[in-house]
């Protein structure tokens, strides 16, 4: 079978690999049909992730078709169209048994610490696959993983209908959060410096879309929610923007941290105490693919976020052009014949 293998920084080669085999009765073989290129993939491609070893098959945002089943598989059937939860944990430690496998001390992500979806076939555990309606295009289904992150963020934030949310950053994750939040009746202000991405946000129902390269974010939030926002998310992932969310927060607001910026943030405890703020982290997703499958079936996830599609044979070009157009493109999809 063919696979797009990252053999060195900035170099992906199409190589022939041996077909995978089902080794356990709980495993499923999937013919991969579409895989999204994630921001994580772009960092790995550039060689900036120290936890990734070459050669590596990237790709964790995938959809495909079930072609073979282990003897004990009951969750899915042959020919089912499925999305895949890429969070792999030990399932035996205290944290996993409490239901939080996404923060297991040995957690891994498919396509990062282990080979992923940029290959024609994969074998995975049945617990990680979720069937959805076959009428949904595979490329749209490949958007499911970013929406699982959005679902996790909304749960961690305890977001409720009628509340005001500020999202900083209108990339893939920011736009997924926006759509998920609007779906439950939350009023949303989203900001970015790309007018193209902000236009996407308006199409997805943003109540306000602010270009912070031109307009003042604090003044915009004052107009949007004079007492501050109830929920705030820095979807860019910088320590500086995390600091900004505290300034924009209403009393009793919830601030969700999703970034991996190792730089320290300068935060005065009084800013948290006087408003009784709640600050929570959200990492990947924790069993949110049931919700993703539901959203796919309902048509909530659409192809409007897809900027370009490329065949597997064009994957090197796809990564280079995605990086060159990062200011305006939302999601690039690799499709398989």
C-alpha positions in Angstrom: 0.0 0.0 0.0 1.0 3.6 -0.5 1.9 5.9 2.4 3.0 9.5 2.7 6.0 9.2 4.9 7.8 12.2 6.5 11.4 11.1 6.1 13.0 14.4 7.2 11.9 17.9 8.1 10.0 19.4 5.1 10.2 16.2 3.1 7.3 13.7 2.6 7.9 10.7 0.3 5.3 8.4 -1.2 6.5 5.0 -0.2 5.2 1.4 -0.5 4.5 -0.1 2.9 3.4 -3.6 3.9 -0.4 -3.9 4.4 -1.4 -3.9 8.1 -3.0 -6.9 9.6 -5.6 -7.4 12.3 -3.8 -8.9 15.2 -6.4 -8.7 17.9 -10.1 -9.7 18.0 -11.0 -6.1 19.0 -9.4 -4.5 15.9 -10.8 -2.9 12.8 -9.2 -2.4 9.4 -10.1 0.9 7.7 -9.6 1.9 4.1 -8.6 5.6 4.5 -10.6 8.0 2.3 -9.8 11.5 3.6 -7.4 13.1 6.1 -7.2 16.7 7.2 -3.9 18.5 7.6 -3.7 19.9 11.2 -1.6 22.7 12.6 0.2 19.9 14.6 1.0 18.2 11.3 2.5 21.5 10.0 4.7 21.8 13.0 5.9 18.2 12.6 6.5 18.7 8.9 8.8 21.7 9.7 10.7 19.6 12.3 9.7 21.7 15.3 8.2 18.9 17.4 10.8 17.3 19.6 8.5 14.3 20.5 8.3 13.1 16.9 10.8 10.7 15.3 11.4 10.3 11.6 10.3 8.5 9.6 6.7 9.2 10.5 3.3 8.8 8.8 1.3 11.9 10.1 -2.4 12.5 10.0 -5.0 12.2 12.8 -8.0 13.8 11.3 -9.4 11.0 9.2 -12.4 9.3 7.8 -12.7 6.0 6.0 -14.5 2.7 5.3 -14.5 -0.5 7.4 -13.1 -3.3 5.3 -12.3 -6.0 7.9 -13.3 -6.8 11.4 -11.7 -8.7 14.3 -13.6 -11.6 15.6 -15.1 -9.8 18.6 -16.0 -6.4 17.0 -19.5 -5.4 17.6 -19.4 -1.6 17.5 -19.2 -1.2 13.7 -19.9 -3.4 10.7 -18.3 -4.0 7.3 -18.6 -1.1 4.9 -19.5 1.3 7.7 -18.2 4.8 7.1 -16.3 5.9 10.2 -14.4 8.7 11.9 -11.5 7.9 14.2 -10.7 9.3 17.7 -6.9 9.6 17.6 -6.4 9.7 21.4 -4.6 6.6 22.6 -4.2 5.9 26.3 -3.3 3.1 28.6 -6.9 2.6 29.9 -5.6 1.2 33.2 -4.2 4.1 35.2 -6.2 6.0 37.8 -6.8 8.9 35.4 -8.1 6.7 32.6 -10.3 4.8 35.0 -11.8 8.2 36.1 -12.7 8.7 32.4 -10.0 11.2 31.4 -7.9 9.3 29.0 -6.9 12.5 27.1 -4.7 13.5 30.1 -3.3 10.0 30.8 0.4 10.3 31.6 1.2 8.0 28.7 -1.3 9.4 26.3 -0.3 9.4 22.6 -1.9 10.8 19.5 -2.2 8.9 16.3 0.0 10.5 13.7 2.2 12.1 16.2 3.9 9.7 18.6 2.8 6.8 16.4 2.0 6.4 12.6 -1.2 8.0 11.5 -3.6 8.3 8.6 -1.7 9.4 5.5 -1.7 5.8 4.2 -4.2 3.7 2.3 -5.1 1.3 5.2 -4.9 1.3 9.0 -5.8 -1.1 11.7 -7.2 0.4 15.0 -9.1 -0.6 18.1 -12.9 -0.7 17.7 -13.3 1.6 20.7 -11.7 4.4 18.6 -14.0 4.3 15.6 -17.5 5.8 15.2 -19.9 5.2 12.4 -21.8 8.0 10.7 -24.3 8.4 7.9 -22.9 7.2 4.5 -24.6 10.3 2.8 -21.9 12.5 4.5 -18.9 13.1 2.2 -15.6 11.6 3.5 -13.9 15.0 3.2 -16.5 16.6 5.5 -16.2 13.7 8.0 -12.5 14.3 8.2 -13.3 17.6 9.8 -14.7 15.7 12.8 -11.6 15.7 14.9 -11.4 19.5 15.2 -15.0 19.5 16.2 -14.3 16.9 18.9 -11.9 19.5 20.3 -14.6 22.1 20.2 -17.0 19.8 22.0 -14.5 19.2 24.7 -13.9 23.0 25.1 -17.6 23.7 25.4 -18.0 21.0 28.1 -15.0 22.2 30.0 -16.3 25.8 29.9 -19.8 24.8 30.9 -21.1 27.0 28.2 -24.9 27.6 28.2 -27.5 29.1 25.9 -27.7 32.9 26.3 -24.1 33.4 27.4 -21.6 35.6 25.7 -18.3 34.0 24.4 -15.1 35.6 23.1 -12.9 33.5 20.9 -9.5 34.8 20.0 -8.4 33.2 16.7 -10.5 32.2 13.7 -8.4 29.3 12.5 -9.8 25.7 12.2 -10.3 25.3 16.0 -11.7 28.8 16.6 -14.2 28.3 13.8 -15.2 24.9 15.0 -15.8 26.3 18.5 -17.8 29.1 17.0 -20.1 26.7 15.1 -20.5 24.4 18.1 -21.2 27.3 20.4 -23.8 28.8 18.1 -25.5 25.4 17.9 -26.3 25.5 21.6 -27.4 29.2 21.6 -24.3 31.0 22.8 -23.6 34.5 21.5 -20.1 34.8 20.0 -17.5 37.4 19.3 -14.5 36.1 17.4 -11.3 38.0 16.6 -8.4 37.5 14.1 -6.0 39.5 12.0 -7.1 37.7 8.7 -10.1 39.3 7.1 -10.6 36.1 5.0 -10.9 34.0 8.1 -13.2 36.6 9.7 -15.5 36.3 6.6 -15.7 32.6 7.3 -16.7 33.4 10.8 -19.5 35.7 9.7 -20.8 33.0 7.4 -20.8 30.6 10.3 -23.0 32.9 12.4 -20.6 35.0 14.5 -22.4 37.8 16.2 -19.3 40.0 16.0 -16.1 39.4 14.0 -13.3 41.8 14.9 -10.1 42.4 12.9 -7.6 43.2 15.7 -5.1 44.5 13.1 -7.6 47.3 12.6 -10.0 47.5 15.6 -9.5 47.5 19.3 -10.5 44.2 20.9 -11.3 45.7 24.3 -13.6 48.3 22.9 -15.3 45.6 20.8 -15.9 43.4 23.8 -17.3 46.4 25.7 -19.8 46.9 22.9 -20.6 43.2 22.7 -20.9 42.5 26.4 -20.4 45.6 28.6 -19.7 43.6 31.8 -17.3 41.3 30.1 -17.6 37.8 28.5 -19.0 34.7 30.3 -16.7 32.3 28.4 -13.3 33.1 26.8 -11.1 30.9 24.7 -7.6 31.8 23.3 -7.7 29.6 20.2 -4.3 30.8 19.1 -2.5 29.4 22.1 -0.2 32.2 23.4 0.7 33.2 26.9 0.1 36.9 26.0 -3.4 36.2 24.7 -4.2 34.2 27.7 -3.4 37.2 29.8 -5.7 39.2 27.6 -8.7 36.9 28.2 -8.6 37.6 32.0 -8.9 41.3 31.3 -12.0 40.7 29.1 -13.7 38.3 31.5 -16.9 39.1 33.3 -17.3 38.2 37.0 -17.6 34.4 37.4 -16.4 33.9 33.8 -14.7 30.7 32.6 -11.4 30.9 30.7 -10.4 27.9 28.7 -6.7 27.3 28.0 -5.9 25.1 25.0 -2.4 26.2 24.0 1.0 24.7 24.5 3.0 27.9 24.8 5.7 27.2 27.3 6.4 30.9 28.0 5.1 32.1 31.4 2.0 34.3 31.6 2.1 37.3 33.8 -1.1 37.1 35.9 -2.0 38.8 39.1 -4.0 36.6 41.5 -6.2 39.5 42.3 -7.5 39.4 38.7 -8.8 35.9 39.3 -10.0 36.4 42.9 -11.9 39.6 42.6 -14.0 38.2 39.7 -14.1 34.6 41.0 -12.9 33.4 37.6 -12.6 29.8 36.7 -9.6 28.8 34.6 -9.6 25.4 33.0 -7.5 23.5 30.5 -8.8 21.5 27.6 -6.6 18.9 25.8 -7.6 17.2 22.6 -10.9 15.5 23.3 -12.3 13.1 26.0 -14.8 10.7 24.3 -16.5 13.3 22.2 -16.8 11.4 19.0 -20.3 10.3 19.7 -21.2 14.0 19.5 -19.1 14.4 16.4 -21.0 11.6 14.6 -24.3 13.2 15.7 -23.2 16.6 14.3 -22.1 14.9 11.0 -25.5 13.2 10.7 -27.3 16.5 11.4 -25.3 18.4 8.8 -23.8 20.8 11.4 -20.3 20.1 10.0 -20.1 21.2 6.4 -17.6 21.5 3.6 -17.4 25.3 3.9 -14.2 25.0 6.0 -12.4 23.0 3.3 -10.0 25.3 1.4 -8.3 22.8 -0.8 -8.1 19.1 -1.6 -5.1 17.1 -2.8 -4.5 13.5 -3.7 -2.0 11.5 -1.6 0.5 11.7 -4.4 0.4 15.5 -4.0 1.0 15.6 -0.3 4.3 17.4 -0.4 2.8 20.1 -2.5 -0.3 20.2 -0.2 1.9 20.9 2.9 4.0 23.5 1.2 1.0 25.4 -0.2 -0.9 25.1 3.1 2.0 26.8 4.9 2.3 29.5 2.2 -1.5 30.3 2.5 -1.8 29.9 6.3 -3.2 33.4 6.6 -6.3 32.6 4.5 -6.8 28.9 4.2 -8.8 27.0 6.9 -8.5 23.3 6.1 -6.6 21.2 3.6 -7.8 17.7 3.0 -5.8 14.8 1.5 -8.2 12.5 -0.4 -7.7 8.9 -1.5 -9.0 7.1 -4.6 
